[in-house]
Amino acid sequence: MKFLAVTLIVHRPDPVTGVLTSTHDRFREVVGNAVLAEELGFDGFGVGERHERPFLSSAPTVVLSHVAALTRRIRLFTAVTTLSLLDPVRAYEDYATLDHLSEGRLDLIIGKGNGTAQRELFHVTPEDQWDRNAESYEVFRRLWREEKVTAATRFRPPLTDAEVLPRPYQQPVRVWHGSATSKESVDLAARYGDPLFSANVTHPVEPYAELVRHYRERWEHHGHDPARIAIGAGTAGLHVAPTSQQALAAYRPVFEANLAFARRTGLPVVFETLEDFAERSSALIGSPEQVIDKVHRYHERLGHTVLHVHADAGGLGDRRHRHSLELFQSAVAPVLRRSIPDPPFAWAPALPASPTTRSEEGLAHA
């Protein structure tokens, strides 16, 4: 099993202390968390993309490029790239550049995104967002693979023998399809034989397990080898402590503050108590043994081989959060790496088969 630390770069007051850091300091936290994730042995670091409050993640390529310059091994993920909002040509240029600068450490998780404000900002409607997402991905995918592309697009000017530079470093980049509640992303992933990343954060496991079941059905419908399926899944929270009592006591102020925020702002409340949240959500709150058991239970339902946890302290405080990540990597991750398989593909950069100076350098950084 592989492990990612992921941030959406939320920028709102700390749920427990009420302190709001500056925008500058928030970005420094993100970069510091990425360096820490590599230091602790995580396999990937992900940055989301949002174009509305309370997020600062409108430019993930810029953030990940900075992270690439400060790290050597860890793979860099988007979580997610909102292709329904983007010009696929411009998105390709940005990500192909990032792929070169990171020595081929880029993975993309794509999705339509959500949120009324960002749809309005880009003049995308609920009626056309799925078509935009599919068209943008199809163009993006071809640009990565073909020297020149002709495409009769609906949502951007058509392309005629378009040559887009730079040509890619990885051939091709790996693209995961992020899915929360809708089958459209699942269908797109299955059609192209791409891996799926389940959001798995808001509800109990059942709706996510149903989407994964649908993905597996559509995967086989399109003639792909079932042994090549790869699934990732998110978590709703993380705090690992020596005992369950310590973990719950430390996380309770965070949960209660987030619950109050949800009620105050009209967000749906799915879990009314911390105990219910720890038991029925995907949150990993407890002793190492409890966390291992829960990941195994979710693996039985989802079959996932990649797991993401929160990179941010999120009200726990930096020191406590670091101790939690350290305990996760020392006592949880080794057990899960032995008992749950890795995805059915290499984690290293996908470089050309013929040996070149470039590929040798890329593999040296894998």
ABEGO torsion letter per residue (X at the ends): XBBBBBBAGBBBBBAAAGBBBBAAAAAAAAAAAAAAAAAAGBABBBBBBBABOABAAABAAAAAAAAAAABAABBBBBOBBBAAABBAAAAAAAAAAAAAAAGGABBBBBBAEBEAAAAAAAGBBAAAAAAAAAAAAAAAAAAAABABBBBBBAABBBBBGBBBOBBBABOBBBBBBBBAABAAAAAAAAAAGBBBBBAGAABBAAAAAAAAAAAAAAAAAAGBBAAABBBBBBBAEBBBBABAAAAAAAAAAAAAAAAAAAAAAGBBBABABAAAAAAABABBBEBAAAAAAAAAAAAAAAGBABBBBBABAGGAEAAAAAAAAAAAAAAAAAAAAAABBBBABBABBBBBABBBAAAAAAAAAX
